Amino acid sequence: MELSEKELSEINGGIGAWAVFGIIAGVIFLIGVLDGYVRPAKCN
């Protein structure tokens, strides 16, 4: 069974580019927080 172009455009789901960006940014933020907690560096 093949779907028409209209049916294909009406399908919802998946993950968007902004969601991927948010997940990556969140992981980087958590890594930075943990790094700062484990290895605190003095400010100059």
mmCIF file as Biopython writes it, N, C-alpha, C and O atoms, coordinates in Angstrom:
data_model
#
loop_
_atom_site.group_PDB
_atom_site.id
_atom_site.type_symbol
_atom_site.label_atom_id
_atom_site.label_alt_id
_atom_site.label_comp_id
_atom_site.label_asym_id
_atom_site.label_entity_id
_atom_site.label_seq_id
_atom_site.pdbx_PDB_ins_code
_atom_site.Cartn_x
_atom_site.Cartn_y
_atom_site.Cartn_z
_atom_site.occupancy
_atom_site.B_iso_or_equiv
_atom_site.auth_seq_id
_atom_site.auth_asym_id
_atom_site.pdbx_PDB_model_num
ATOM 1   N N  . MET A ? 1  ? 0.830  -1.175 0.000  1.0 0.0 1  A 1 
ATOM 2   C CA . MET A ? 1  ? 0.000  0.000  0.000  1.0 0.0 1  A 1 
ATOM 3   C C  . MET A ? 1  ? 0.877  1.242  0.000  1.0 0.0 1  A 1 
ATOM 4   O O  . MET A ? 1  ? 1.747  1.387  0.859  1.0 0.0 1  A 1 
ATOM 5   N N  . GLU A ? 2  ? 0.662  2.121  -0.934 1.0 0.0 2  A 1 
ATOM 6   C CA . GLU A ? 2  ? 1.412  3.364  -1.005 1.0 0.0 2  A 1 
ATOM 7   C C  . GLU A ? 2  ? 0.517  4.524  -0.612 1.0 0.0 2  A 1 
ATOM 8   O O  . GLU A ? 2  ? -0.684 4.523  -0.884 1.0 0.0 2  A 1 
ATOM 9   N N  . LEU A ? 3  ? 1.118  5.507  0.029  1.0 0.0 3  A 1 
ATOM 10  C CA . LEU A ? 3  ? 0.380  6.684  0.461  1.0 0.0 3  A 1 
ATOM 11  C C  . LEU A ? 3  ? 0.525  7.797  -0.574 1.0 0.0 3  A 1 
ATOM 12  O O  . LEU A ? 3  ? 1.542  7.908  -1.258 1.0 0.0 3  A 1 
ATOM 13  N N  . SER A ? 4  ? -0.504 8.602  -0.666 1.0 0.0 4  A 1 
ATOM 14  C CA . SER A ? 4  ? -0.432 9.737  -1.584 1.0 0.0 4  A 1 
ATOM 15  C C  . SER A ? 4  ? 0.373  10.856 -0.926 1.0 0.0 4  A 1 
ATOM 16  O O  . SER A ? 4  ? 0.683  10.794 0.264  1.0 0.0 4  A 1 
ATOM 17  N N  . GLU A ? 5  ? 0.705  11.874 -1.708 1.0 0.0 5  A 1 
ATOM 18  C CA . GLU A ? 5  ? 1.460  13.014 -1.188 1.0 0.0 5  A 1 
ATOM 19  C C  . GLU A ? 5  ? 0.703  13.697 -0.052 1.0 0.0 5  A 1 
ATOM 20  O O  . GLU A ? 5  ? 1.309  14.113 0.935  1.0 0.0 5  A 1 
ATOM 21  N N  . LYS A ? 6  ? -0.595 13.812 -0.182 1.0 0.0 6  A 1 
ATOM 22  C CA . LYS A ? 6  ? -1.404 14.457 0.850  1.0 0.0 6  A 1 
ATOM 23  C C  . LYS A ? 6  ? -1.367 13.650 2.137  1.0 0.0 6  A 1 
ATOM 24  O O  . LYS A ? 6  ? -1.217 14.214 3.221  1.0 0.0 6  A 1 
ATOM 25  N N  . GLU A ? 7  ? -1.501 12.340 2.027  1.0 0.0 7  A 1 
ATOM 26  C CA . GLU A ? 7  ? -1.473 11.490 3.213  1.0 0.0 7  A 1 
ATOM 27  C C  . GLU A ? 7  ? -0.100 11.546 3.889  1.0 0.0 7  A 1 
ATOM 28  O O  . GLU A ? 7  ? -0.008 11.556 5.117  1.0 0.0 7  A 1 
ATOM 29  N N  . LEU A ? 8  ? 0.952  11.582 3.091  1.0 0.0 8  A 1 
ATOM 30  C CA . LEU A ? 8  ? 2.294  11.659 3.651  1.0 0.0 8  A 1 
ATOM 31  C C  . LEU A ? 8  ? 2.508  12.964 4.411  1.0 0.0 8  A 1 
ATOM 32  O O  . LEU A ? 8  ? 3.166  12.974 5.452  1.0 0.0 8  A 1 
ATOM 33  N N  . SER A ? 9  ? 1.958  14.064 3.898  1.0 0.0 9  A 1 
ATOM 34  C CA . SER A ? 9  ? 2.146  15.361 4.547  1.0 0.0 9  A 1 
ATOM 35  C C  . SER A ? 9  ? 1.354  15.485 5.837  1.0 0.0 9  A 1 
ATOM 36  O O  . SER A ? 9  ? 1.647  16.353 6.660  1.0 0.0 9  A 1 
ATOM 37  N N  . GLU A ? 10 ? 0.354  14.630 6.028  1.0 0.0 10 A 1 
ATOM 38  C CA . GLU A ? 10 ? -0.473 14.695 7.228  1.0 0.0 10 A 1 
ATOM 39  C C  . GLU A ? 10 ? 0.030  13.808 8.361  1.0 0.0 10 A 1 
ATOM 40  O O  . GLU A ? 10 ? -0.567 13.791 9.438  1.0 0.0 10 A 1 
ATOM 41  N N  . ILE A ? 11 ? 1.110  13.075 8.141  1.0 0.0 11 A 1 
ATOM 42  C CA . ILE A ? 11 ? 1.651  12.197 9.172  1.0 0.0 11 A 1 
ATOM 43  C C  . ILE A ? 11 ? 2.423  13.040 10.181 1.0 0.0 11 A 1 
ATOM 44  O O  . ILE A ? 11 ? 3.291  13.832 9.815  1.0 0.0 11 A 1 
ATOM 45  N N  . ASN A ? 12 ? 2.092  12.856 11.458 1.0 0.0 12 A 1 
ATOM 46  C CA . ASN A ? 12 ? 2.797  13.544 12.539 1.0 0.0 12 A 1 
ATOM 47  C C  . ASN A ? 12 ? 3.684  12.556 13.256 1.0 0.0 12 A 1 
ATOM 48  O O  . ASN A ? 12 ? 3.376  11.366 13.326 1.0 0.0 12 A 1 
ATOM 49  N N  . GLY A ? 13 ? 4.798  13.053 13.793 1.0 0.0 13 A 1 
ATOM 50  C CA . GLY A ? 13 ? 5.680  12.193 14.569 1.0 0.0 13 A 1 
ATOM 51  C C  . GLY A ? 13 ? 7.130  12.479 14.268 1.0 0.0 13 A 1 
ATOM 52  O O  . GLY A ? 13 ? 7.460  13.390 13.509 1.0 0.0 13 A 1 
ATOM 53  N N  . GLY A ? 14 ? 7.971  11.704 14.863 1.0 0.0 14 A 1 
ATOM 54  C CA . GLY A ? 14 ? 9.399  11.884 14.676 1.0 0.0 14 A 1 
ATOM 55  C C  . GLY A ? 14 ? 9.952  12.923 15.630 1.0 0.0 14 A 1 
ATOM 56  O O  . GLY A ? 14 ? 9.283  13.338 16.577 1.0 0.0 14 A 1 
ATOM 57  N N  . ILE A ? 15 ? 11.156 13.328 15.375 1.0 0.0 15 A 1 
ATOM 58  C CA . ILE A ? 15 ? 11.823 14.319 16.227 1.0 0.0 15 A 1 
ATOM 59  C C  . ILE A ? 15 ? 12.299 15.453 15.334 1.0 0.0 15 A 1 
ATOM 60  O O  . ILE A ? 15 ? 12.839 15.225 14.251 1.0 0.0 15 A 1 
ATOM 61  N N  . GLY A ? 16 ? 12.094 16.662 15.798 1.0 0.0 16 A 1 
ATOM 62  C CA . GLY A ? 16 ? 12.451 17.835 15.012 1.0 0.0 16 A 1 
ATOM 63  C C  . GLY A ? 16 ? 13.882 18.264 15.248 1.0 0.0 16 A 1 
ATOM 64  O O  . GLY A ? 16 ? 14.537 17.799 16.181 1.0 0.0 16 A 1 
ATOM 65  N N  . ALA A ? 17 ? 14.361 19.149 14.400 1.0 0.0 17 A 1 
ATOM 66  C CA . ALA A ? 17 ? 15.731 19.654 14.504 1.0 0.0 17 A 1 
ATOM 67  C C  . ALA A ? 17 ? 15.936 20.414 15.806 1.0 0.0 17 A 1 
ATOM 68  O O  . ALA A ? 17 ? 17.002 20.326 16.416 1.0 0.0 17 A 1 
ATOM 69  N N  . TRP A ? 18 ? 14.916 21.165 16.238 1.0 0.0 18 A 1 
ATOM 70  C CA . TRP A ? 18 ? 15.057 21.925 17.486 1.0 0.0 18 A 1 
ATOM 71  C C  . TRP A ? 18 ? 15.138 20.989 18.683 1.0 0.0 18 A 1 
ATOM 72  O O  . TRP A ? 18 ? 15.834 21.287 19.654 1.0 0.0 18 A 1 
ATOM 73  N N  . ALA A ? 19 ? 14.447 19.876 18.628 1.0 0.0 19 A 1 
ATOM 74  C CA . ALA A ? 19 ? 14.512 18.907 19.725 1.0 0.0 19 A 1 
ATOM 75  C C  . ALA A ? 19 ? 15.909 18.304 19.819 1.0 0.0 19 A 1 
ATOM 76  O O  . ALA A ? 19 ? 16.448 18.143 20.914 1.0 0.0 19 A 1 
ATOM 77  N N  . VAL A ? 20 ? 16.489 17.972 18.680 1.0 0.0 20 A 1 
ATOM 78  C CA . VAL A ? 20 ? 17.846 17.427 18.652 1.0 0.0 20 A 1 
ATOM 79  C C  . VAL A ? 20 ? 18.823 18.458 19.205 1.0 0.0 20 A 1 
ATOM 80  O O  . VAL A ? 20 ? 19.690 18.123 20.012 1.0 0.0 20 A 1 
ATOM 81  N N  . PHE A ? 21 ? 18.686 19.711 18.771 1.0 0.0 21 A 1 
ATOM 82  C CA . PHE A ? 21 ? 19.555 20.781 19.259 1.0 0.0 21 A 1 
ATOM 83  C C  . PHE A ? 21 ? 19.409 20.948 20.772 1.0 0.0 21 A 1 
ATOM 84  O O  . PHE A ? 21 ? 20.405 21.105 21.478 1.0 0.0 21 A 1 
ATOM 85  N N  . GLY A ? 22 ? 18.187 20.916 21.264 1.0 0.0 22 A 1 
ATOM 86  C CA . GLY A ? 22 ? 17.949 21.066 22.698 1.0 0.0 22 A 1 
ATOM 87  C C  . GLY A ? 22 ? 18.554 19.937 23.508 1.0 0.0 22 A 1 
ATOM 88  O O  . GLY A ? 22 ? 19.115 20.169 24.578 1.0 0.0 22 A 1 
ATOM 89  N N  . ILE A ? 23 ? 18.445 18.728 23.012 1.0 0.0 23 A 1 
ATOM 90  C CA . ILE A ? 23 ? 19.019 17.576 23.713 1.0 0.0 23 A 1 
ATOM 91  C C  . ILE A ? 23 ? 20.537 17.694 23.773 1.0 0.0 23 A 1 
ATOM 92  O O  . ILE A ? 23 ? 21.141 17.460 24.820 1.0 0.0 23 A 1 
ATOM 93  N N  . ILE A ? 24 ? 21.153 18.057 22.650 1.0 0.0 24 A 1 
ATOM 94  C CA . ILE A ? 24 ? 22.610 18.202 22.606 1.0 0.0 24 A 1 
ATOM 95  C C  . ILE A ? 24 ? 23.059 19.328 23.537 1.0 0.0 24 A 1 
ATOM 96  O O  . ILE A ? 24 ? 24.027 19.170 24.280 1.0 0.0 24 A 1 
ATOM 97  N N  . ALA A ? 25 ? 22.358 20.464 23.499 1.0 0.0 25 A 1 
ATOM 98  C CA . ALA A ? 25 ? 22.714 21.591 24.367 1.0 0.0 25 A 1 
ATOM 99  C C  . ALA A ? 25 ? 22.557 21.204 25.836 1.0 0.0 25 A 1 
ATOM 100 O O  . ALA A ? 25 ? 23.391 21.576 26.661 1.0 0.0 25 A 1 
ATOM 101 N N  . GLY A ? 26 ? 21.514 20.472 26.171 1.0 0.0 26 A 1 
ATOM 102 C CA . GLY A ? 26 ? 21.309 20.039 27.546 1.0 0.0 26 A 1 
ATOM 103 C C  . GLY A ? 26 ? 22.404 19.105 28.033 1.0 0.0 26 A 1 
ATOM 104 O O  . GLY A ? 26 ? 22.857 19.213 29.172 1.0 0.0 26 A 1 
ATOM 105 N N  . VAL A ? 27 ? 22.823 18.200 27.185 1.0 0.0 27 A 1 
ATOM 106 C CA . VAL A ? 27 ? 23.897 17.272 27.551 1.0 0.0 27 A 1 
ATOM 107 C C  . VAL A ? 27 ? 25.199 18.036 27.763 1.0 0.0 27 A 1 
ATOM 108 O O  . VAL A ? 27 ? 25.920 17.776 28.727 1.0 0.0 27 A 1 
ATOM 109 N N  . ILE A ? 28 ? 25.505 18.976 26.873 1.0 0.0 28 A 1 
ATOM 110 C CA . ILE A ? 28 ? 26.726 19.775 27.012 1.0 0.0 28 A 1 
ATOM 111 C C  . ILE A ? 28 ? 26.680 20.597 28.302 1.0 0.0 28 A 1 
ATOM 112 O O  . ILE A ? 28 ? 27.689 20.719 28.998 1.0 0.0 28 A 1 
ATOM 113 N N  . PHE A ? 29 ? 25.515 21.158 28.620 1.0 0.0 29 A 1 
ATOM 114 C CA . PHE A ? 29 ? 25.363 21.931 29.843 1.0 0.0 29 A 1 
ATOM 115 C C  . PHE A ? 29 ? 25.614 21.055 31.073 1.0 0.0 29 A 1 
ATOM 116 O O  . PHE A ? 29 ? 26.335 21.454 31.987 1.0 0.0 29 A 1 
ATOM 117 N N  . LEU A ? 30 ? 25.021 19.869 31.091 1.0 0.0 30 A 1 
ATOM 118 C CA . LEU A ? 30 ? 25.206 18.969 32.233 1.0 0.0 30 A 1 
ATOM 119 C C  . LEU A ? 30 ? 26.663 18.531 32.372 1.0 0.0 30 A 1 
ATOM 120 O O  . LEU A ? 30 ? 27.171 18.413 33.487 1.0 0.0 30 A 1 
ATOM 121 N N  . ILE A ? 31 ? 27.326 18.294 31.261 1.0 0.0 31 A 1 
ATOM 122 C CA . ILE A ? 31 ? 28.744 17.934 31.310 1.0 0.0 31 A 1 
ATOM 123 C C  . ILE A ? 31 ? 29.542 19.085 31.915 1.0 0.0 31 A 1 
ATOM 124 O O  . ILE A ? 31 ? 30.438 18.855 32.726 1.0 0.0 31 A 1 
ATOM 125 N N  . GLY A ? 32 ? 29.228 20.316 31.530 1.0 0.0 32 A 1 
ATOM 126 C CA . GLY A ? 32 ? 29.921 21.478 32.078 1.0 0.0 32 A 1 
ATOM 127 C C  . GLY A ? 32 ? 29.679 21.650 33.560 1.0 0.0 32 A 1 
ATOM 128 O O  . GLY A ? 32 ? 30.603 21.976 34.305 1.0 0.0 32 A 1 
ATOM 129 N N  . VAL A ? 33 ? 28.445 21.434 34.004 1.0 0.0 33 A 1 
ATOM 130 C CA . VAL A ? 33 ? 28.129 21.549 35.433 1.0 0.0 33 A 1 
ATOM 131 C C  . VAL A ? 33 ? 28.887 20.482 36.223 1.0 0.0 33 A 1 
ATOM 132 O O  . VAL A ? 33 ? 29.490 20.778 37.255 1.0 0.0 33 A 1 
ATOM 133 N N  . LEU A ? 34 ? 28.853 19.256 35.740 1.0 0.0 34 A 1 
ATOM 134 C CA . LEU A ? 34 ? 29.563 18.184 36.443 1.0 0.0 34 A 1 
ATOM 135 C C  . LEU A ? 34 ? 31.066 18.419 36.444 1.0 0.0 34 A 1 
ATOM 136 O O  . LEU A ? 34 ? 31.728 18.156 37.448 1.0 0.0 34 A 1 
ATOM 137 N N  . ASP A ? 35 ? 31.611 18.904 35.349 1.0 0.0 35 A 1 
ATOM 138 C CA . ASP A ? 35 ? 33.038 19.194 35.265 1.0 0.0 35 A 1 
ATOM 139 C C  . ASP A ? 35 ? 33.410 20.291 36.258 1.0 0.0 35 A 1 
ATOM 140 O O  . ASP A ? 35 ? 34.440 20.197 36.926 1.0 0.0 35 A 1 
ATOM 141 N N  . GLY A ? 36 ? 32.589 21.321 36.359 1.0 0.0 36 A 1 
ATOM 142 C CA . GLY A ? 36 ? 32.867 22.396 37.308 1.0 0.0 36 A 1 
ATOM 143 C C  . GLY A ? 36 ? 32.744 21.943 38.745 1.0 0.0 36 A 1 
ATOM 144 O O  . GLY A ? 36 ? 33.456 22.453 39.609 1.0 0.0 36 A 1 
ATOM 145 N N  . TYR A ? 37 ? 31.880 21.022 39.020 1.0 0.0 37 A 1 
ATOM 146 C CA . TYR A ? 37 ? 31.715 20.497 40.372 1.0 0.0 37 A 1 
ATOM 147 C C  . TYR A ? 37 ? 32.879 19.577 40.754 1.0 0.0 37 A 1 
ATOM 148 O O  . TYR A ? 37 ? 33.371 19.626 41.881 1.0 0.0 37 A 1 
ATOM 149 N N  . VAL A ? 38 ? 33.309 18.749 39.819 1.0 0.0 38 A 1 
ATOM 150 C CA . VAL A ? 38 ? 34.357 17.772 40.101 1.0 0.0 38 A 1 
ATOM 151 C C  . VAL A ? 38 ? 35.732 18.436 40.086 1.0 0.0 38 A 1 
ATOM 152 O O  . VAL A ? 38 ? 36.580 18.120 40.921 1.0 0.0 38 A 1 
ATOM 153 N N  . ARG A ? 39 ? 35.958 19.349 39.150 1.0 0.0 39 A 1 
ATOM 154 C CA . ARG A ? 39 ? 37.255 20.026 39.027 1.0 0.0 39 A 1 
ATOM 155 C C  . ARG A ? 39 ? 37.074 21.540 39.096 1.0 0.0 39 A 1 
ATOM 156 O O  . ARG A ? 39 ? 37.156 22.214 38.069 1.0 0.0 39 A 1 
ATOM 157 N N  . PRO A ? 40 ? 36.833 22.078 40.270 1.0 0.0 40 A 1 
ATOM 158 C CA . PRO A ? 40 ? 36.635 23.528 40.350 1.0 0.0 40 A 1 
ATOM 159 C C  . PRO A ? 40 ? 37.917 24.277 40.012 1.0 0.0 40 A 1 
ATOM 160 O O  . PRO A ? 40 ? 38.992 23.914 40.488 1.0 0.0 40 A 1 
ATOM 161 N N  . ALA A ? 41 ? 37.813 25.301 39.210 1.0 0.0 41 A 1 
ATOM 162 C CA . ALA A ? 41 ? 38.967 26.129 38.841 1.0 0.0 41 A 1 
ATOM 163 C C  . ALA A ? 41 ? 38.761 27.510 39.432 1.0 0.0 41 A 1 
ATOM 164 O O  . ALA A ? 41 ? 37.645 28.029 39.464 1.0 0.0 41 A 1 
ATOM 165 N N  . LYS A ? 42 ? 39.859 28.100 39.901 1.0 0.0 42 A 1 
ATOM 166 C CA . LYS A ? 42 ? 39.781 29.445 40.474 1.0 0.0 42 A 1 
ATOM 167 C C  . LYS A ? 42 ? 39.673 30.483 39.376 1.0 0.0 42 A 1 
ATOM 168 O O  . LYS A ? 42 ? 40.237 30.320 38.294 1.0 0.0 42 A 1 
ATOM 169 N N  . CYS A ? 43 ? 38.948 31.548 39.659 1.0 0.0 43 A 1 
ATOM 170 C CA . CYS A ? 43 ? 38.835 32.650 38.712 1.0 0.0 43 A 1 
ATOM 171 C C  . CYS A ? 43 ? 40.086 33.519 38.797 1.0 0.0 43 A 1 
ATOM 172 O O  . CYS A ? 43 ? 40.644 33.701 39.879 1.0 0.0 43 A 1 
ATOM 173 N N  . ASN A ? 44 ? 40.522 34.048 37.675 1.0 0.0 44 A 1 
ATOM 174 C CA . ASN A ? 44 ? 41.708 34.917 37.647 1.0 0.0 44 A 1 
ATOM 175 C C  . ASN A ? 44 ? 41.310 36.351 37.904 1.0 0.0 44 A 1 
ATOM 176 O O  . ASN A ? 44 ? 42.165 37.236 37.921 1.0 0.0 44 A 1 
#
